[in-house]
Amino acid sequence: MAGNPSLYYFRVTARLSVSGETWRSNILGGYAVDNLSPVAVKNFIILPAGAANRLSWQLNTEPDMKQYLIYRNTANTIDPATATAYAVISDSTYTDNTPLQGEAFYFVAAQDIHNNIGPVSNLPAPNAAVNLSAFIEGFYNEQTDEQIADTIKVYLCSTTAPYVKVDSATALLSTAGAASIKFFNAVTGNYYLVINHRNSIETWSKLGGEAVAKGASISYNFSSEAAQAFGNNMKQKGSRWCLYSGDANQDGIVDFSDLTLIDNDSYNFMSGYLVTDVNGDQYVDFGDLTICDNNSYNFVQVMKPGGAFKQPAMRGVLKTKMLPLSFRVSDSYPNPFHPSTKIDYALPKDAKVNITLYSILGEKVMEVVNAEQRAGYHTAHISMNQFASGTYLVRFIAGDNVQTKKIVLAK
């Protein structure tokens, strides 16, 4: 019985009245038979998994549990006594790789070793699907035409005032700028598609919205042209139109408050999955500040139907860029690299800047920058496709300031 209290062992003993002899049968095992059905499964949820639907629930705790029966139907009802299960599993997760088209429902019931079936739990399958294409300014590399993958949240919003959020879903926006999003609650109608990302400007689809049908799917490409966003509110990088980056505090505008957050984390050498990591490289540095500062200077903010222009924090009347407090040079990224890398640096005041590349033996290889530069945030791009693999030194001179960084070319 250890580990399974519903399993019992039996032996029959017979005693003869005349001779006092005792006869014993072999030991036989068996389960207790009851008429108690398992309880309904709890925490039943359905999440999209690409084109599939992933079902999950909490495992039942009854000691005589056997398996789970999964059904699906186009109607919101099922009779386990007469219906044939679509799948039978012992685990608490199941992925339906060939979902029903149109409106559909899933049902899960627990079954014990006595074939008692518990109450059915049911949920609707996702009602509508959107195949989305979008790129994030800070995360996108126009040279490779790829971006760092990250999570986004997409809303379906009404096309009439006050443009309320009707449904939402979370998805992974891939390196190729693709996301498959499924909505459970929206009915057939016209909706604005709205993208939210941890440090990007909330971006709405073009004026008028898109027709979304229950049980059907649509495709929408934000990146093909500026007009795909409401108010043309995107930035072009290479051939792609991208969501503006830099809204670290998600208040709908890139301004001094975002710069302050990023500058503080940069000064403290913060790293990891942070809202202040505007370019997605896991480090908060001048590269993030540069993106945010440029968008702050241009008053980048949310543009949506019925929206009003917001006054940037601590800007006043003049458009004044935030200046660094000290001379700083970041580590190169990527490092090791091939064929190119970049190094961000900050100038607290105008200066003559010289950036020179040396071999590890101190031999001059090439001059990267030799020019007067204005105070602010800058990036040095170093391309070394024609050089041999190895370790190199990059010397920065700006006025009286000198710093050296080590980079590794790995072909």
Secondary structure, 3 states (H helix, E strand, C coil): CCCCCCEEEECCEEECCCCCCEEECCCEEEECCCCCCCCCCEEEEEEEECCEEEEEEECCCCCCEEEEEEEEECCCCCCCCCCCCCEEECCCEEEECCCCCCCCEEEEEEEECCCCECCCEEEECCCEEEEEECCEHHHEECCCCEECCEEEEEEEEECCCCCCEEEEEEEEECCCCEEEEEECCCCCEEEEEEEEECCECCEEECCCCEEECCCCEEEEECCCCHHHEHHHCCEEECCEEEECECCCCCCCECCHHHHHHHHHHHHCCCECCCCCCCCCCCECCHHHHHHHHHHHHCCCECCCCCCCCCCCCCCCCCCCCCCCCCCEECCCECCCECCEEEEEEEECCCEEEEEEEEECCCCEEEEEEEEEECCEEEEEEEECCCCCCEEEEEEEEECCEEEEEEEEECC
